Amino acid sequence: MLNKTDMASDNLLTNKRIRVRIPKDYHQEPVISRLVSDYGLTVNITAAILGANAVGDGWFDLELQGTDAQIKSALNHLKELNLQIWDETTAGDW
């Protein structure tokens, strides 16, 4: 049984920084906007590389804000799309 402290911690907002590679096959898909609409996250794009003519892959540095559960669900969604994802522990000097 959850107590009030457990329930309160479930609703705490947290931030997570990630870098995600968006292959050219996904350039017409609303991958990032779905993190907002489907998972309720606030997404800040802190850096991005995407060719104007969408020839190659795109890279996005994102700051995600939401509950732990929301962030985990959103990351699982990105992994199901087979997108490469790096976080603070794997990103090195980005």
Secondary structure as GFF3:
##gff-version 3
##sequence-region A 1 94
A	DSSP	alpha_helix	4	10	.	.	.	ID=ss1
A	DSSP	beta_strand	14	22	.	.	.	ID=ss2
A	DSSP	three_ten_helix	24	26	.	.	.	ID=ss3
A	DSSP	alpha_helix	31	37	.	.	.	ID=ss4
A	DSSP	beta_strand	42	49	.	.	.	ID=ss5
A	DSSP	beta_strand	58	66	.	.	.	ID=ss6
A	DSSP	alpha_helix	68	80	.	.	.	ID=ss7
A	DSSP	beta_strand	84	87	.	.	.	ID=ss8
###
